[in-house]
Amino acid sequence: MLGKFGILLAILIMVLIFYFVISFGAGVFSKGEKKPEIKKYIKSVNILLLIIAIVGIILVLFM
């Protein structure tokens, strides 16, 4: 079984993968001009992923 830090590492890797998939799908890595709606969406997604990572860290540290 995974220990505390293995679970934490898995959570952080999944958050990083979600970030890259969502950013790639929204066209953040393209060279063209980005619409304000997309910038707002990416900012919201980044905040959500940050909250998920922080909650995951807190839960793992209190296990």
HTML snippet that shows the backbone in 3Dmol.js (N, CA, C, O; Angstrom):
<script src="https://3Dmol.org/build/3Dmol-min.js"></script>
<div id="view" style="width:600px;height:400px;position:relative"></div>
<script>
const pdb = `
ATOM      1  N   MET A   1       0.845  -1.185   0.000  1.00  0.00           N
ATOM      2  CA  MET A   1       0.000   0.000   0.000  1.00  0.00           C
ATOM      3  C   MET A   1       0.893   1.253   0.000  1.00  0.00           C
ATOM      4  O   MET A   1       2.068   1.221   0.365  1.00  0.00           O
ATOM      5  N   LEU A   2       0.276   2.332  -0.422  1.00  0.00           N
ATOM      6  CA  LEU A   2       0.999   3.600  -0.434  1.00  0.00           C
ATOM      7  C   LEU A   2       0.989   4.229   0.949  1.00  0.00           C
ATOM      8  O   LEU A   2       0.001   4.138   1.678  1.00  0.00           O
ATOM      9  N   GLY A   3       2.066   4.850   1.295  1.00  0.00           N
ATOM     10  CA  GLY A   3       2.129   5.577   2.556  1.00  0.00           C
ATOM     11  C   GLY A   3       1.547   6.968   2.384  1.00  0.00           C
ATOM     12  O   GLY A   3       0.986   7.301   1.340  1.00  0.00           O
ATOM     13  N   LYS A   4       1.691   7.773   3.426  1.00  0.00           N
ATOM     14  CA  LYS A   4       1.146   9.126   3.405  1.00  0.00           C
ATOM     15  C   LYS A   4       1.727   9.953   2.262  1.00  0.00           C
ATOM     16  O   LYS A   4       0.999  10.639   1.545  1.00  0.00           O
ATOM     17  N   PHE A   5       3.013   9.882   2.107  1.00  0.00           N
ATOM     18  CA  PHE A   5       3.653  10.710   1.096  1.00  0.00           C
ATOM     19  C   PHE A   5       3.440  10.160  -0.308  1.00  0.00           C
ATOM     20  O   PHE A   5       3.492  10.914  -1.279  1.00  0.00           O
ATOM     21  N   GLY A   6       3.204   8.874  -0.427  1.00  0.00           N
ATOM     22  CA  GLY A   6       2.843   8.301  -1.728  1.00  0.00           C
ATOM     23  C   GLY A   6       1.482   8.786  -2.177  1.00  0.00           C
ATOM     24  O   GLY A   6       1.280   9.092  -3.352  1.00  0.00           O
ATOM     25  N   ILE A   7       0.550   8.855  -1.243  1.00  0.00           N
ATOM     26  CA  ILE A   7      -0.782   9.374  -1.560  1.00  0.00           C
ATOM     27  C   ILE A   7      -0.695  10.856  -1.912  1.00  0.00           C
ATOM     28  O   ILE A   7      -1.335  11.305  -2.864  1.00  0.00           O
ATOM     29  N   LEU A   8       0.086  11.614  -1.156  1.00  0.00           N
ATOM     30  CA  LEU A   8       0.264  13.040  -1.438  1.00  0.00           C
ATOM     31  C   LEU A   8       0.872  13.234  -2.818  1.00  0.00           C
ATOM     32  O   LEU A   8       0.425  14.099  -3.570  1.00  0.00           O
ATOM     33  N   LEU A   9       1.869  12.458  -3.159  1.00  0.00           N
ATOM     34  CA  LEU A   9       2.495  12.549  -4.469  1.00  0.00           C
ATOM     35  C   LEU A   9       1.497  12.212  -5.569  1.00  0.00           C
ATOM     36  O   LEU A   9       1.483  12.876  -6.606  1.00  0.00           O
ATOM     37  N   ALA A  10       0.667  11.200  -5.367  1.00  0.00           N
ATOM     38  CA  ALA A  10      -0.342  10.831  -6.361  1.00  0.00           C
ATOM     39  C   ALA A  10      -1.353  11.958  -6.562  1.00  0.00           C
ATOM     40  O   ALA A  10      -1.734  12.253  -7.695  1.00  0.00           O
ATOM     41  N   ILE A  11      -1.786  12.587  -5.476  1.00  0.00           N
ATOM     42  CA  ILE A  11      -2.735  13.698  -5.576  1.00  0.00           C
ATOM     43  C   ILE A  11      -2.120  14.853  -6.355  1.00  0.00           C
ATOM     44  O   ILE A  11      -2.763  15.414  -7.242  1.00  0.00           O
ATOM     45  N   LEU A  12      -0.889  15.211  -6.033  1.00  0.00           N
ATOM     46  CA  LEU A  12      -0.241  16.330  -6.705  1.00  0.00           C
ATOM     47  C   LEU A  12       0.039  16.043  -8.178  1.00  0.00           C
ATOM     48  O   LEU A  12      -0.051  16.945  -9.010  1.00  0.00           O
ATOM     49  N   ILE A  13       0.376  14.810  -8.504  1.00  0.00           N
ATOM     50  CA  ILE A  13       0.591  14.438  -9.908  1.00  0.00           C
ATOM     51  C   ILE A  13      -0.720  14.514 -10.688  1.00  0.00           C
ATOM     52  O   ILE A  13      -0.739  14.989 -11.823  1.00  0.00           O
ATOM     53  N   MET A  14      -1.815  14.048 -10.086  1.00  0.00           N
ATOM     54  CA  MET A  14      -3.107  14.130 -10.761  1.00  0.00           C
ATOM     55  C   MET A  14      -3.537  15.575 -10.979  1.00  0.00           C
ATOM     56  O   MET A  14      -4.076  15.901 -12.037  1.00  0.00           O
ATOM     57  N   VAL A  15      -3.308  16.445 -10.000  1.00  0.00           N
ATOM     58  CA  VAL A  15      -3.640  17.863 -10.164  1.00  0.00           C
ATOM     59  C   VAL A  15      -2.809  18.465 -11.292  1.00  0.00           C
ATOM     60  O   VAL A  15      -3.331  19.241 -12.093  1.00  0.00           O
ATOM     61  N   LEU A  16      -1.539  18.126 -11.367  1.00  0.00           N
ATOM     62  CA  LEU A  16      -0.678  18.629 -12.434  1.00  0.00           C
ATOM     63  C   LEU A  16      -1.145  18.134 -13.808  1.00  0.00           C
ATOM     64  O   LEU A  16      -1.149  18.896 -14.775  1.00  0.00           O
ATOM     65  N   ILE A  17      -1.534  16.874 -13.890  1.00  0.00           N
ATOM     66  CA  ILE A  17      -2.047  16.326 -15.155  1.00  0.00           C
ATOM     67  C   ILE A  17      -3.338  17.029 -15.555  1.00  0.00           C
ATOM     68  O   ILE A  17      -3.516  17.369 -16.725  1.00  0.00           O
ATOM     69  N   PHE A  18      -4.241  17.251 -14.603  1.00  0.00           N
ATOM     70  CA  PHE A  18      -5.482  17.968 -14.893  1.00  0.00           C
ATOM     71  C   PHE A  18      -5.174  19.370 -15.406  1.00  0.00           C
ATOM     72  O   PHE A  18      -5.814  19.845 -16.344  1.00  0.00           O
ATOM     73  N   TYR A  19      -4.193  20.032 -14.792  1.00  0.00           N
ATOM     74  CA  TYR A  19      -3.813  21.379 -15.233  1.00  0.00           C
ATOM     75  C   TYR A  19      -3.368  21.371 -16.696  1.00  0.00           C
ATOM     76  O   TYR A  19      -3.821  22.197 -17.488  1.00  0.00           O
ATOM     77  N   PHE A  20      -2.484  20.441 -17.054  1.00  0.00           N
ATOM     78  CA  PHE A  20      -1.982  20.401 -18.422  1.00  0.00           C
ATOM     79  C   PHE A  20      -3.088  20.044 -19.415  1.00  0.00           C
ATOM     80  O   PHE A  20      -3.150  20.635 -20.493  1.00  0.00           O
ATOM     81  N   VAL A  21      -3.951  19.105 -19.082  1.00  0.00           N
ATOM     82  CA  VAL A  21      -5.023  18.705 -19.988  1.00  0.00           C
ATOM     83  C   VAL A  21      -6.001  19.851 -20.212  1.00  0.00           C
ATOM     84  O   VAL A  21      -6.377  20.128 -21.352  1.00  0.00           O
ATOM     85  N   ILE A  22      -6.416  20.519 -19.142  1.00  0.00           N
ATOM     86  CA  ILE A  22      -7.377  21.617 -19.264  1.00  0.00           C
ATOM     87  C   ILE A  22      -6.735  22.797 -19.994  1.00  0.00           C
ATOM     88  O   ILE A  22      -7.383  23.424 -20.832  1.00  0.00           O
ATOM     89  N   SER A  23      -5.489  23.106 -19.694  1.00  0.00           N
ATOM     90  CA  SER A  23      -4.810  24.215 -20.367  1.00  0.00           C
ATOM     91  C   SER A  23      -4.618  23.928 -21.849  1.00  0.00           C
ATOM     92  O   SER A  23      -4.806  24.811 -22.686  1.00  0.00           O
ATOM     93  N   PHE A  24      -4.245  22.702 -22.171  1.00  0.00           N
ATOM     94  CA  PHE A  24      -4.061  22.335 -23.572  1.00  0.00           C
ATOM     95  C   PHE A  24      -5.387  22.401 -24.316  1.00  0.00           C
ATOM     96  O   PHE A  24      -5.437  22.868 -25.454  1.00  0.00           O
ATOM     97  N   GLY A  25      -6.461  21.939 -23.685  1.00  0.00           N
ATOM     98  CA  GLY A  25      -7.782  21.976 -24.304  1.00  0.00           C
ATOM     99  C   GLY A  25      -8.293  23.389 -24.505  1.00  0.00           C
ATOM    100  O   GLY A  25      -9.017  23.650 -25.466  1.00  0.00           O
ATOM    101  N   ALA A  26      -7.929  24.308 -23.618  1.00  0.00           N
ATOM    102  CA  ALA A  26      -8.377  25.695 -23.726  1.00  0.00           C
ATOM    103  C   ALA A  26      -7.489  26.505 -24.661  1.00  0.00           C
ATOM    104  O   ALA A  26      -7.810  27.653 -24.969  1.00  0.00           O
ATOM    105  N   GLY A  27      -6.391  25.936 -25.115  1.00  0.00           N
ATOM    106  CA  GLY A  27      -5.524  26.624 -26.062  1.00  0.00           C
ATOM    107  C   GLY A  27      -4.532  27.571 -25.426  1.00  0.00           C
ATOM    108  O   GLY A  27      -4.097  28.530 -26.063  1.00  0.00           O
ATOM    109  N   VAL A  28      -4.167  27.322 -24.187  1.00  0.00           N
ATOM    110  CA  VAL A  28      -3.217  28.206 -23.511  1.00  0.00           C
ATOM    111  C   VAL A  28      -1.831  28.106 -24.143  1.00  0.00           C
ATOM    112  O   VAL A  28      -1.098  29.095 -24.177  1.00  0.00           O
ATOM    113  N   PHE A  29      -1.472  26.960 -24.628  1.00  0.00           N
ATOM    114  CA  PHE A  29      -0.132  26.768 -25.176  1.00  0.00           C
ATOM    115  C   PHE A  29      -0.035  27.148 -26.652  1.00  0.00           C
ATOM    116  O   PHE A  29       1.036  27.015 -27.244  1.00  0.00           O
ATOM    117  N   SER A  30      -1.131  27.620 -27.263  1.00  0.00           N
ATOM    118  CA  SER A  30      -1.077  28.046 -28.655  1.00  0.00           C
ATOM    119  C   SER A  30      -0.520  29.470 -28.730  1.00  0.00           C
ATOM    120  O   SER A  30      -0.544  30.215 -27.750  1.00  0.00           O
ATOM    121  N   LYS A  31      -0.028  29.822 -29.892  1.00  0.00           N
ATOM    122  CA  LYS A  31       0.621  31.127 -30.051  1.00  0.00           C
ATOM    123  C   LYS A  31      -0.369  32.233 -30.374  1.00  0.00           C
ATOM    124  O   LYS A  31       0.004  33.407 -30.361  1.00  0.00           O
ATOM    125  N   GLY A  32      -1.609  31.896 -30.661  1.00  0.00           N
ATOM    126  CA  GLY A  32      -2.596  32.901 -31.035  1.00  0.00           C
ATOM    127  C   GLY A  32      -3.070  33.714 -29.840  1.00  0.00           C
ATOM    128  O   GLY A  32      -2.755  33.411 -28.689  1.00  0.00           O
ATOM    129  N   GLU A  33      -3.829  34.746 -30.145  1.00  0.00           N
ATOM    130  CA  GLU A  33      -4.389  35.624 -29.105  1.00  0.00           C
ATOM    131  C   GLU A  33      -5.468  34.872 -28.337  1.00  0.00           C
ATOM    132  O   GLU A  33      -6.268  34.142 -28.923  1.00  0.00           O
ATOM    133  N   LYS A  34      -5.482  35.057 -27.027  1.00  0.00           N
ATOM    134  CA  LYS A  34      -6.456  34.389 -26.174  1.00  0.00           C
ATOM    135  C   LYS A  34      -7.607  35.333 -25.869  1.00  0.00           C
ATOM    136  O   LYS A  34      -7.405  36.521 -25.618  1.00  0.00           O
ATOM    137  N   LYS A  35      -8.818  34.788 -25.893  1.00  0.00           N
ATOM    138  CA  LYS A  35     -10.000  35.583 -25.587  1.00  0.00           C
ATOM    139  C   LYS A  35     -10.071  35.831 -24.078  1.00  0.00           C
ATOM    140  O   LYS A  35      -9.553  35.034 -23.297  1.00  0.00           O
ATOM    141  N   PRO A  36     -10.700  36.916 -23.670  1.00  0.00           N
ATOM    142  CA  PRO A  36     -10.833  37.198 -22.228  1.00  0.00           C
ATOM    143  C   PRO A  36     -11.617  36.129 -21.485  1.00  0.00           C
ATOM    144  O   PRO A  36     -11.366  35.882 -20.306  1.00  0.00           O
ATOM    145  N   GLU A  37     -12.576  35.486 -22.173  1.00  0.00           N
ATOM    146  CA  GLU A  37     -13.354  34.420 -21.536  1.00  0.00           C
ATOM    147  C   GLU A  37     -12.469  33.233 -21.190  1.00  0.00           C
ATOM    148  O   GLU A  37     -12.624  32.616 -20.137  1.00  0.00           O
ATOM    149  N   ILE A  38     -11.541  32.922 -22.086  1.00  0.00           N
ATOM    150  CA  ILE A  38     -10.640  31.791 -21.850  1.00  0.00           C
ATOM    151  C   ILE A  38      -9.684  32.115 -20.707  1.00  0.00           C
ATOM    152  O   ILE A  38      -9.396  31.253 -19.877  1.00  0.00           O
ATOM    153  N   LYS A  39      -9.191  33.354 -20.657  1.00  0.00           N
ATOM    154  CA  LYS A  39      -8.297  33.749 -19.565  1.00  0.00           C
ATOM    155  C   LYS A  39      -9.021  33.650 -18.221  1.00  0.00           C
ATOM    156  O   LYS A  39      -8.447  33.194 -17.232  1.00  0.00           O
ATOM    157  N   LYS A  40     -10.270  34.076 -18.193  1.00  0.00           N
ATOM    158  CA  LYS A  40     -11.058  34.002 -16.963  1.00  0.00           C
ATOM    159  C   LYS A  40     -11.302  32.547 -16.566  1.00  0.00           C
ATOM    160  O   LYS A  40     -11.229  32.201 -15.387  1.00  0.00           O
ATOM    161  N   TYR A  41     -11.594  31.694 -17.557  1.00  0.00           N
ATOM    162  CA  TYR A  41     -11.822  30.271 -17.312  1.00  0.00           C
ATOM    163  C   TYR A  41     -10.566  29.611 -16.751  1.00  0.00           C
ATOM    164  O   TYR A  41     -10.639  28.854 -15.784  1.00  0.00           O
ATOM    165  N   ILE A  42      -9.425  29.896 -17.352  1.00  0.00           N
ATOM    166  CA  ILE A  42      -8.173  29.291 -16.887  1.00  0.00           C
ATOM    167  C   ILE A  42      -7.837  29.762 -15.473  1.00  0.00           C
ATOM    168  O   ILE A  42      -7.351  28.980 -14.657  1.00  0.00           O
ATOM    169  N   LYS A  43      -8.095  31.038 -15.182  1.00  0.00           N
ATOM    170  CA  LYS A  43      -7.848  31.538 -13.831  1.00  0.00           C
ATOM    171  C   LYS A  43      -8.725  30.809 -12.818  1.00  0.00           C
ATOM    172  O   LYS A  43      -8.256  30.454 -11.736  1.00  0.00           O
ATOM    173  N   SER A  44      -9.985  30.583 -13.155  1.00  0.00           N
ATOM    174  CA  SER A  44     -10.894  29.869 -12.260  1.00  0.00           C
ATOM    175  C   SER A  44     -10.458  28.422 -12.066  1.00  0.00           C
ATOM    176  O   SER A  44     -10.512  27.890 -10.957  1.00  0.00           O
ATOM    177  N   VAL A  45     -10.026  27.792 -13.151  1.00  0.00           N
ATOM    178  CA  VAL A  45      -9.554  26.405 -13.062  1.00  0.00           C
ATOM    179  C   VAL A  45      -8.305  26.326 -12.198  1.00  0.00           C
ATOM    180  O   VAL A  45      -8.167  25.400 -11.399  1.00  0.00           O
ATOM    181  N   ASN A  46      -7.393  27.282 -12.343  1.00  0.00           N
ATOM    182  CA  ASN A  46      -6.175  27.291 -11.527  1.00  0.00           C
ATOM    183  C   ASN A  46      -6.505  27.440 -10.042  1.00  0.00           C
ATOM    184  O   ASN A  46      -5.889  26.791  -9.197  1.00  0.00           O
ATOM    185  N   ILE A  47      -7.470  28.290  -9.730  1.00  0.00           N
ATOM    186  CA  ILE A  47      -7.877  28.455  -8.332  1.00  0.00           C
ATOM    187  C   ILE A  47      -8.472  27.166  -7.802  1.00  0.00           C
ATOM    188  O   ILE A  47      -8.169  26.754  -6.683  1.00  0.00           O
ATOM    189  N   LEU A  48      -9.328  26.518  -8.608  1.00  0.00           N
ATOM    190  CA  LEU A  48      -9.940  25.254  -8.191  1.00  0.00           C
ATOM    191  C   LEU A  48      -8.882  24.177  -7.955  1.00  0.00           C
ATOM    192  O   LEU A  48      -8.939  23.465  -6.953  1.00  0.00           O
ATOM    193  N   LEU A  49      -7.928  24.052  -8.860  1.00  0.00           N
ATOM    194  CA  LEU A  49      -6.876  23.050  -8.697  1.00  0.00           C
ATOM    195  C   LEU A  49      -5.992  23.355  -7.492  1.00  0.00           C
ATOM    196  O   LEU A  49      -5.528  22.434  -6.818  1.00  0.00           O
ATOM    197  N   LEU A  50      -5.758  24.620  -7.216  1.00  0.00           N
ATOM    198  CA  LEU A  50      -4.988  25.001  -6.042  1.00  0.00           C
ATOM    199  C   LEU A  50      -5.729  24.606  -4.762  1.00  0.00           C
ATOM    200  O   LEU A  50      -5.121  24.099  -3.819  1.00  0.00           O
ATOM    201  N   ILE A  51      -7.027  24.837  -4.734  1.00  0.00           N
ATOM    202  CA  ILE A  51      -7.829  24.447  -3.569  1.00  0.00           C
ATOM    203  C   ILE A  51      -7.805  22.935  -3.388  1.00  0.00           C
ATOM    204  O   ILE A  51      -7.666  22.448  -2.265  1.00  0.00           O
ATOM    205  N   ILE A  52      -7.941  22.184  -4.485  1.00  0.00           N
ATOM    206  CA  ILE A  52      -7.898  20.719  -4.403  1.00  0.00           C
ATOM    207  C   ILE A  52      -6.548  20.257  -3.866  1.00  0.00           C
ATOM    208  O   ILE A  52      -6.496  19.354  -3.031  1.00  0.00           O
ATOM    209  N   ALA A  53      -5.462  20.858  -4.327  1.00  0.00           N
ATOM    210  CA  ALA A  53      -4.123  20.476  -3.856  1.00  0.00           C
ATOM    211  C   ALA A  53      -3.959  20.795  -2.375  1.00  0.00           C
ATOM    212  O   ALA A  53      -3.407  19.985  -1.630  1.00  0.00           O
ATOM    213  N   ILE A  54      -4.426  21.957  -1.939  1.00  0.00           N
ATOM    214  CA  ILE A  54      -4.290  22.336  -0.529  1.00  0.00           C
ATOM    215  C   ILE A  54      -5.105  21.412   0.373  1.00  0.00           C
ATOM    216  O   ILE A  54      -4.632  20.988   1.427  1.00  0.00           O
ATOM    217  N   VAL A  55      -6.337  21.101  -0.048  1.00  0.00           N
ATOM    218  CA  VAL A  55      -7.175  20.188   0.738  1.00  0.00           C
ATOM    219  C   VAL A  55      -6.546  18.803   0.787  1.00  0.00           C
ATOM    220  O   VAL A  55      -6.570  18.146   1.828  1.00  0.00           O
ATOM    221  N   GLY A  56      -5.981  18.354  -0.336  1.00  0.00           N
ATOM    222  CA  GLY A  56      -5.309  17.059  -0.345  1.00  0.00           C
ATOM    223  C   GLY A  56      -4.113  17.022   0.595  1.00  0.00           C
ATOM    224  O   GLY A  56      -3.904  16.035   1.301  1.00  0.00           O
ATOM    225  N   ILE A  57      -3.332  18.089   0.604  1.00  0.00           N
ATOM    226  CA  ILE A  57      -2.184  18.159   1.510  1.00  0.00           C
ATOM    227  C   ILE A  57      -2.627  18.131   2.965  1.00  0.00           C
ATOM    228  O   ILE A  57      -2.041  17.430   3.790  1.00  0.00           O
ATOM    229  N   ILE A  58      -3.662  18.898   3.272  1.00  0.00           N
ATOM    230  CA  ILE A  58      -4.159  18.936   4.652  1.00  0.00           C
ATOM    231  C   ILE A  58      -4.688  17.565   5.075  1.00  0.00           C
ATOM    232  O   ILE A  58      -4.406  17.107   6.183  1.00  0.00           O
ATOM    233  N   LEU A  59      -5.443  16.917   4.208  1.00  0.00           N
ATOM    234  CA  LEU A  59      -5.984  15.604   4.559  1.00  0.00           C
ATOM    235  C   LEU A  59      -4.884  14.558   4.758  1.00  0.00           C
ATOM    236  O   LEU A  59      -4.951  13.747   5.681  1.00  0.00           O
ATOM    237  N   VAL A  60      -3.886  14.582   3.898  1.00  0.00           N
ATOM    238  CA  VAL A  60      -2.800  13.605   4.011  1.00  0.00           C
ATOM    239  C   VAL A  60      -1.994  13.847   5.291  1.00  0.00           C
ATOM    240  O   VAL A  60      -1.597  12.893   5.960  1.00  0.00           O
ATOM    241  N   LEU A  61      -1.753  15.093   5.629  1.00  0.00           N
ATOM    242  CA  LEU A  61      -0.948  15.379   6.827  1.00  0.00           C
ATOM    243  C   LEU A  61      -1.676  15.029   8.111  1.00  0.00           C
ATOM    244  O   LEU A  61      -1.031  14.802   9.135  1.00  0.00           O
ATOM    245  N   PHE A  62      -3.011  14.979   8.085  1.00  0.00           N
ATOM    246  CA  PHE A  62      -3.762  14.622   9.277  1.00  0.00           C
ATOM    247  C   PHE A  62      -4.164  13.156   9.328  1.00  0.00           C
ATOM    248  O   PHE A  62      -4.940  12.762  10.198  1.00  0.00           O
ATOM    249  N   MET A  63      -3.650  12.341   8.411  1.00  0.00           N
ATOM    250  CA  MET A  63      -3.969  10.910   8.411  1.00  0.00           C
ATOM    251  C   MET A  63      -3.225  10.204   9.512  1.00  0.00           C
ATOM    252  O   MET A  63      -3.365   8.991   9.672  1.00  0.00           O
TER     253      MET A  63
END
`;
const viewer = $3Dmol.createViewer("view");
viewer.addModel(pdb, "pdb");
viewer.setStyle({}, {cartoon: {color: "spectrum"}});
viewer.zoomTo();
viewer.render();
</script>
